[in-house]
């Protein structure tokens, strides 16, 4: 079973259930992976969150029904999961630019969002250097904030940009005085902990430093990163998001590795004195299930 097959089964499931209570948990099960992994794969491939894709596809079909059937706006709203006509109208106007009642009259431009397809993997032949390593359990002292995937894409960078300018961040970076730590060899880390919580799709985004003890410090929490096998990728700050999209958009599907459950992705930062931030070295650790015969 290839990743292309699994993702296309998930897309087919979405398309077959747009008029029902469609949950990401159910879609991820069809793809045989976690919600976190599915979200990352989907966004990396299609440049849109799965939640937003479902919303746009529902409202595309709702517009067709408005034009081609005599169903009431209330019935169409309920069919596509909106609990009130007002909520449906707001969502419809956001996508199409007009109210449903105006769209029903015809003669106005409407937005149509096409169904996506997950193409065969790695057609471009591009290469990505990586190595497989085993990392022991360690702790991170820092600050965390929960996001769902859609809100993270929209608000996450803005939130952390504001935090980096705070007194709390300055206090955090003084915990190790910018020195490399023994396991991660990095002075600053981000960690993304998936939260498998029923049908919700939250994850915990943590910014911190590797802890050398389990002592709690006032104002900060201690987060445990369990021992894991990681795929390691290196890039710069400027290319870090592109690298992450490539990992989830093509690397997993081209290598056949599986993401290791609820363990966190880890980003290590390596500033270069007197050099621009975009040149800062970045290292991604992505937790994987080791394939037979794979060696670091």
HELIX and SHEET records of a PDB file:
HELIX    1   1 UNK A    3  UNK A   16  1                                  14    
HELIX    2   2 UNK A   24  UNK A   30  1                                   7    
HELIX    3   3 UNK A   35  UNK A   46  1                                  12    
HELIX    4   4 UNK A   50  UNK A   68  1                                  19    
HELIX    5   5 UNK A   73  UNK A   79  1                                   7    
HELIX    6   6 UNK A   85  UNK A   96  1                                  12    
HELIX    7   7 UNK A  100  UNK A  104  1                                   5    
HELIX    8   8 UNK A  149  UNK A  151  1                                   3    
HELIX    9   9 UNK A  152  UNK A  156  3                                   5    
HELIX   10  10 UNK A  157  UNK A  164  1                                   8    
HELIX   11  11 UNK A  167  UNK A  173  1                                   7    
HELIX   12  12 UNK A  240  UNK A  246  1                                   7    
HELIX   13  13 UNK A  247  UNK A  251  3                                   5    
HELIX   14  14 UNK A  252  UNK A  255  1                                   4    
HELIX   15  15 UNK A  277  UNK A  279  5                                   3    
SHEET    1   A 4 UNK A 131  UNK A 135  0                                        
SHEET    2   A 4 UNK A 228  UNK A 236 -1                                        
SHEET    3   A 4 UNK A 281  UNK A 289 -1                                        
SHEET    4   A 4 UNK A 258  UNK A 259 -1                                        
SHEET    1   B 8 UNK A 131  UNK A 135  0                                        
SHEET    2   B 8 UNK A 228  UNK A 236 -1                                        
SHEET    3   B 8 UNK A 281  UNK A 289 -1                                        
SHEET    4   B 8 UNK A 265  UNK A 270 -1                                        
SHEET    5   B 8 UNK A 188  UNK A 194 -1                                        
SHEET    6   B 8 UNK A 202  UNK A 211 -1                                        
SHEET    7   B 8 UNK A 138  UNK A 148 -1                                        
SHEET    8   B 8 UNK A 221  UNK A 225 -1                                        
END                                                                             
